[in-house]
């Protein structure tokens, strides 16, 4: 019996990186999972691989900045599996601009995905979680919620907002038996970072060297290491944990 046997989870941004690792870990722990992403090809491939290995996963193309699409995604979890016990909100984007360079349009775009996507997810999921007798919401924030990244103002702002959203939701919905926490990853070697490294003309060794200099553990983390912490917060092992931000950063923020 896995830690999530009998549980139904919804995960946004589940087709790659931390989201994909979370979907696969939840499946390994016995959950049924509905996951969202805007990358249809990748999402369908991940779902097919899970189904082929005996797991139960459903992919739903979703643009999380659209409230109606998020509501339909959450409803699909209930329709497919009869209930909802866990929500992991993970979908996000980055924009590399200073406040002077950033336009109102770009602010609306990143706020739509990185903040309102989380708001819409909680709004849609909480009634279903109540119906199931309570549950867990895990938001993926970032070390950038408390540490500036440099030329990353919009992302930093949204992740700080996610941390605040997490605490507010935890306060409002403890009475419903719903725990709300956040995971704040540090340097994690995901496909996104691999693309960024290549675009900058750097190598993976360069990234590992940079991480070594900036973390106590002298290396970047993996999506699977973050997923393990998401699992903890989502599971009954964390039954007395709510309103907290768990930093999964190799000691980055403690240096």
Secondary structure, DSSP 8 states (H G I E B T S, - for coil): --TTTT-EEEEESTTSHHHHHHHHHHHHTT-EEEEEES-HHHHHHHHHHHHHTT--EEEEE--TT-HHHHHHHHHHHHHHHS---EEEE---------TTT--HHHHHHHHIIIIIHHHHHHHHHHHHHHHTT-EEEEEE--GGGTS--SS-HHHHHHHHHHHHHHHHHHHHHGGGTEEEEEEEE-SB--HHHHHHHHHTT--HHHHHHHHHHHSTTSS-B-HHHHHHHHHHHHSGGGTT--S-EEEESTTGGG-
